[in-house]
């Protein structure tokens, strides 16, 4: 009697393997944080051989460089705004509102910020500097627009972004000054206040423009 042949396991495509690696990394990072995840953990969860991983990435550092670009809001399309809103008051508001909305849920971006704060190393330093490199071009047009009116819009933006980051990093712990970022009501209050701050800056600029005519 002929022995029945075992069914062949379907061959995985390069794209499906890459997807499995990234999903495994995301699941583990959300559960354990970047510092708690080893390459072997990712390999096991993705159900691949070590050689499959190392054929793509030299080491974990190189993988993280690629991985965080998909999760960091400043590296992808999350913060893009329509052309007609570029360099406008509404465009400035939209950038910060999208950042608030994008950080509403637990995310790899939040874990990346926690890692950067808790452990300064080659990878965290590089991801932070890359984010800086991508953020500056967004601010530059507004900086040029406001400088002549005595407003340091870069410093204002720094405080607003840092505040958004901290409120989200802190939200698991407790409300902050009575505002709870875990709830939509809290996020909406911050979004409306961001809009109000930007509106005040633009009204100040417009008043200065009128005085200079």
GIHUTA-V502193 format. One record per helix or strand. SS is the DSSP state (a for helix, b for strand). FROM is the first residue (numbers start at 1). TO is the last residue. Records with the same first field share a line. If there is no record, write none. Layout:
SS=FROM-TO + FROM-TO
This chain:
a=14-32 + 34-36 + 39-46 + 50-54 + 60-71 + 77-79 + 83-85 + 89-102 + 108-118 + 122-147 + 153-170 + 184-212
b=176-176 + 179-179
